[in-house]
Every structure is written in C-alpha cells, then in structure tokens.
C-alpha cells in the first residue's frame, strides 16, 4: 500500500491515498479532530512548499465536498475563535497601565484646578502642601479654622459662604475617588505582573515593567527586541530626531525611572540603563518560556555591575 496524505484545512481534515484521491474526512476542530489526526498519525501532512503539486490536487479534490457558503462560514468561525483567544494577560496589563497614565494626567490637571479655586479661600494651605493627593485629602478633612489654629496665623483668603466651601469639598471628594481608582489599578497591575512576568517585575518593578510592555506592545514582542532597543523604549521621539537631524542619540527611555539608573552619576546613567536592559532581556525570556524565577539574582547582578 502506498503513502497516505493528510490535509488540515479550515473546512475540515482530509485523508488522501497515494493517488491523491479522497479517502476520508474529519471535522475542522474539537476533540473529534484530535481523534481523527491521532488515528491517521502515520499519514504525510501536506504543507507548502514541500508538497505544492500534491496540495493543488488535494484542494481540487475537496472543492466539491465543501457546501456552498461553507468556506465563508468556516472562515468566520475560525476568525471569531482566533480573535476571542488572542486576548492575553499582557494585553490587559497594557490597557491598565495606559489607564493609569490617563488618570495621572487628569488628576494633575484637576488637582491644579482645585488649587486655583481653593486658594481664593485658603492660599496658605495650598503653599504648605505641594503633594496633590495630600492637598486634595486635606481639603476634604481639614477646615480652615483647624489649619490656621495649627499655624497660629491669619489667612489672606476670602471669607466664603458655606455653599462655596461645600462645592470645593464635593469636588475634592470626587478627586479622592479617582485617586482610589488609580491605586486599585496599580494593585491589579502588580498582581497580574507577578503572575505572568515575575522576573520582569522583580527587576523593573510592576509599574516600570508594565510600561516596557506598553511600549513593546506584547510580552512576545518584548522578548524579540534586542537589549539595545529595550534600553531606549519610551525615547522614540528622541531616536527619530537623532535619525532625522543627527542630534545625539538617546541613552535611555523609561528605564531612567529605575532607581539603579537614578542613583548612578549623571555621566554613567546611560551605562546603567544598558546593563539593566541586558538583565531585563534575560528576565522577559525566562518569563515568556516559563522558566524558573531568577529576578532577584538578575537585579543583584545588575546593581553590582553598575556599581563597578
């Protein structure tokens, strides 16, 4: 008996004899497909370009077996399945970190607006509290009298009526809700990073690691990037400016926020970012291929090398 050939097609699985005559067919997916393939495991799988001629003959043989409109329906079903199962945790992390960045921008703008508004009433408090989140919390929790009694001074602010003060406090309460939402997102990013990228999280931290994923797009794409590209992720504008105008190339991108880079002398921060990017490239490969946890050891190696 001659060789048999197997064709996996979107419309189903098809078995052919040595003359490329259709012998048997199976379903396109599911456990029944797995059983069909297992039964005919000895058949030669048809693939392009190794079996270009046989494939043309095989496709011609099954053309009449596919019902009218069946190929379109099969393509739609496969596309629906692929889109549904294409969503992975790294996609969700990217969206979450983008949401955090959007919240940061909104909160900064609204906190500044609240400061401008509240300074008509109590300018001394705004000056004494530079942190936006603590300032907003103080607007809600501290009265003018409490603040002034602690400072033992008078205020240059106007004596506003209760409706005006209540409006400012209500606005501040809404901002506190946004700060709480940001913290919840940060906890979600941290827990998800700990699950899918423990080594990257150990080296870069959850927020910085998530930003690297954001700039790369996916964990797979981050794995494929060379460490020299990882080093300057987030500095794309500076890189394009260098390529276009010949200006100095960027030495780091979002990695500048890492404490190991921040603590390095100004002239050696580029070197620190390069060393850190090398270790991050190793870490993401371990995470992607589900290797053992080595994040802490990799971070220690990076710190020792940066300190030399």
N, C-alpha and C positions, 0 to 999 in steps of 0.2 A: 504493500500500500504506500502511495506517495505522501508527500508532506501535506499538511493541512494549514490553512492560513486563518488568522483571526483579525477582524477589523472592529475596533471600538469606534462607534460613530454616535453622533448626537441623537440619532433616531433609534439606536439600539446596538447590540453586539451581534456580529455575523460571522459564521464559520463557513469556510470555503474548502473544496477539495483541491487536489494538485492542479486541476484544470481551471480553477477559479469559478467553479460552479457552486452556487449557494447550497449549503447542506442543512444548516440550522441557524436559527436566530434567537436572541435573548433580549431581555429588557435593557433600557438605557441606563438605569441606575437602581440603587437599592440592594437589599440582601440577595434578591434573585439574580441580579447581575453578578455579584460576587460569587455565587454558587456556579453560575454559567462559566465564568472565567476559570474557576478552580477546576471544573470538570474538564475543560479543554486547555489546561495549562501547558500541554506539550505542543500546541499549535504555534506557528510562527507569527508573531504580531506584525501586521503590515504598518510600515512607517515610511515617511518621506524624508530624504530622497532615496533611501536604500531600496525601496520597493515601488518606485514611481510607476512602472509599467503595470505591475500587479494591482496597484491602487486604482488606476484608471479603469481597469477591467472589473475590479470588485465594486466600485461605485456605480458603474453602468449596470451591474447585475442587481444591485439593491434598489435602483431608481424606481423600478416598477412596484417594489414592495412597500414603498413609503406612500401612505394615503395622501390625497390632495389636501394641502394645508397642514399636513402633519409636520413637515420640516420647520415651518414657521412657528407652530405651536411648541415644538421641541426646543427651538432656539430661545423662545420667550421663557419657557420653563427653566432652561439652563441659565439664562441671564439672570432671572429672578433669584435662582438658587445662589449663583455666584455673588451677586450684589448683597444678598442677605448675609452670606457667610464671610464677606470681605471685611466686615467691621471687626477690628481687633482692639485690644485694650490700649495700644499705643495711639490709635486714632482718638480714643476718648480722652486720653491724657492731653493730647494736643489741644482739643477743644476746651478742656477745663483750664489749661494754663492761658489760653487766649482770653477766656472769660475773666480770669484773674487780672490780666493786663488791662482789659477794658474797664473792669471795676476800679483799678488803680487810677486810671485816667479820670473816670467820672468822679470818684471820691476826692481826688485832689482838686478838681475844678469846683465841686460843690462845697468842699471844706473852705476853700478860699472865699467863695461867695458868702458863706456863713460868717467868716471872719469880718469881711467888709460890712456885713449887716450888723453883727453883734458889737462892733467897735463904736457904733453910734451910742450904744448903751453902756458898754464897759470896755474901753480900749485897753486899760491896764492888764486885764486878764489875757487878752489876745497876745500882748507883748510877752507876758510871763510864761506862756505855754506854746512853744514852737511846734510841738508834735501835733499834727492834725487830728489823729484819733483821740488823743487825750484832751485836746481842746474841745472837740465835739462832746465827749463824755462829760467834761466839766460844765458845759452849757446846760446840759440836762440835769446834772446832780448838784451843782453849786449855785447858790443865789448870790446876788450882788452884795448883799449885806455880809454873808459868810466870807466872801473873798476879801472885802475891804477890812473886816474886823481882823483877819489874819495878817493883812499887810499894814494895818494901822495907818491908813492914809485915806484921803478923799479921792473921788473919781472925777475925771473931766467929762465923763459921759452924761448924756441927757437923761432926765427922769422920764422914762417912757411909761405909758399906761399898761395895765395888765394884758389887754388883748394883743399888744405888740410883742410883749415878752413871751406870751403863750405861743404865738406864731413861730417865734425863733426856736423855742424849746421843742415844738412839734416837728419842725424841720430837722433839728438836731437828732431827734429820736429816729426819724426815718434814715438818717445817715448812719446811726448806730446799727440799724438793721442791715444796711449794706456792708458795713464792716464785719458784722457777724456772718453774712453770706460769704464774704471773701475768706474768712477763717475756715468755714466749713468746706469750701472748695480746696483750700490748701491742705486740709486734713485728708480729703478724698484723694488728691494728687499724691500725697505722701504714702497713703496705704496702697494705692494702685502701683506706684513706682516700686514699693517694697515687694510686691507680688511678682511683677514682670521684669523689673530691672534692678534687682537688689545690689548688684555690683556697681552699676552706674550711680545709683542713689548713694552708696557708701562713699564714692569718690567725690561726686559733684554736689551731693545733696539733692533733695527731691525737687525743689524749685528750679535750680540751675540745670539739673538733668532733664527736667521736663521742657525747659527752654531749648536745650540742644535737640531734643526730639521734635520740638515745634519747627525749628529751622531746617532740620533734615527732612521732616515730613513723616517718616515712619522709623521704627526701630531697624527694619531691614535696610532702609536707605542709609541710616547712620552707620550700620555695620559695614556697608560697602564703601563709605567715604575714607580716604586716607587721613592719617592723623594731622597732616598739614592743613587739610580742609576743616577738620574738626576744630583746630586751633583758632580759625578766623570765622567760624559760624557766628552770624549776628553782625558781621562787619562787611556785608555785601556791598553797601554803598561806597565805602572807602576802597574796597577792592576794585570796583568798576571805575572809580575815579582814578585809581592808580593805572589801570589798563588804558584809560582814555587819555589822561593828561600826563602820565609819567610821574605823578606825585609819589610820595613814599608809600610803600605797601603797608597794610595793617599788620600788626603783630599779634593781635588777639581780638576776639569778638566778645561774646557773652562770658567767656572764661575770665575776663577781667574782674567779674564779681566774686570769684572764688577767693577765699581768704589766703590760700597759699600764694596766689598771684598778687593780691593786695599787699601782703606783708613783705614781698620781695622789693629790693631797691628799684627805683624808677627805671634805671637803665637795664635792669635784668628781668623786668616783668615779661618781656617777650620770650625770653628763655624759659621762664617759669611756666608760661602758658604752653609752650611747646612740649615740655616734659609732662605736664598734666594731660595734654591732648593725647600723648603716646599711651599713657596709662588708661585713659578713658576709652581709647580704641580697643585696647585689650579687654576692658571690662564689658563693653557692649557685645563683643563677640562671645564672651562667656555667657552673658545673659541670653543672647539670641539662640545659642546652641545648647542652652540648659546645662551649663557646666557647674562646677562646684563654686561656692562663694569664696571669693578672694579679694573682695573690695577693700577691706581694711588693710590687708597686706600691700595691695597696689597703691593705696593712698600713702602709706608709710614710706614705701619706696620712693614715691614722687617727692614727698617732703624732704627726705634725706638728700636726694639728688639736687633739689632746688637749693638746699642749704649749703651745698659744697661750693 
